[in-house]
Amino acid sequence: MKYVAIDTSGKNLTVVVNNGKNTFCHYEEECGVRHSVRLNQVIEELVDKSGLNLAEADFFACVVGAGSFTGIRIGVSTVKALCLSFNKPALSITSFDTIAYNKRGNNLVLIDAGHGGYYACGYDKDMNVTYSARYALKEEIAPLKSKYDFICGAKVEGLRAKKLPIDKGLIEAVNVKANQTVSPNELTPLYLRKSQAEEGRL
């Protein structure tokens, strides 16, 4: 299996390239404001390092959200461009998947959405979704502690949650979901709330 997978949904940047034999990964912290500058550079560097011919890739994958509105748009548009350029399908991975696939179990994945809110999605040990992806406030999430282990990919303000790495989870999620590709036109962002600009107009 040969692919390029990217995650620009949060403050960090993750790019994974698999050349069919080996997996190459680049993980860069606190890159949120530089995604538009760094993403294509990192893809090019990692593709060169791996020796992958992009025309031979089976698909291109990206994390579609939830997370940073700007970061998600950058990731989705980049992968769509790659798919259209090389006539390849797209693979959609959620930011919840990148965390949950690190440690299978009865987990509630939490992503800090700011302003006292969280993006949340629950999984069982077989990776079935048991708490549908949504935006929720702390008071809505806290009672679920008795039903789930709380996990996250970064520090979650106001709630205790075990932090897990993202790059490993991204690779595992892509490997498991590789047969769920779609046409690039079907690759759409996962937005669970309005942007600050949209909320400000209400």
Secondary structure as GFF3:
##gff-version 3
##sequence-region A 1 202
A	DSSP	beta_strand	2	7	.	.	.	ID=ss1
A	DSSP	beta_strand	13	19	.	.	.	ID=ss2
A	DSSP	beta_strand	23	28	.	.	.	ID=ss3
A	DSSP	three_ten_helix	32	34	.	.	.	ID=ss4
A	DSSP	alpha_helix	35	50	.	.	.	ID=ss5
A	DSSP	three_ten_helix	54	56	.	.	.	ID=ss6
A	DSSP	beta_strand	59	63	.	.	.	ID=ss7
A	DSSP	alpha_helix	69	86	.	.	.	ID=ss8
A	DSSP	beta_strand	90	93	.	.	.	ID=ss9
A	DSSP	alpha_helix	95	100	.	.	.	ID=ss10
A	DSSP	beta_strand	107	114	.	.	.	ID=ss11
A	DSSP	beta_strand	117	123	.	.	.	ID=ss12
A	DSSP	beta_strand	129	137	.	.	.	ID=ss13
A	DSSP	alpha_helix	138	141	.	.	.	ID=ss14
A	DSSP	three_ten_helix	142	146	.	.	.	ID=ss15
A	DSSP	beta_strand	149	152	.	.	.	ID=ss16
A	DSSP	beta_strand	162	163	.	.	.	ID=ss17
A	DSSP	alpha_helix	167	177	.	.	.	ID=ss18
A	DSSP	three_ten_helix	184	186	.	.	.	ID=ss19
A	DSSP	alpha_helix	196	200	.	.	.	ID=ss20
###
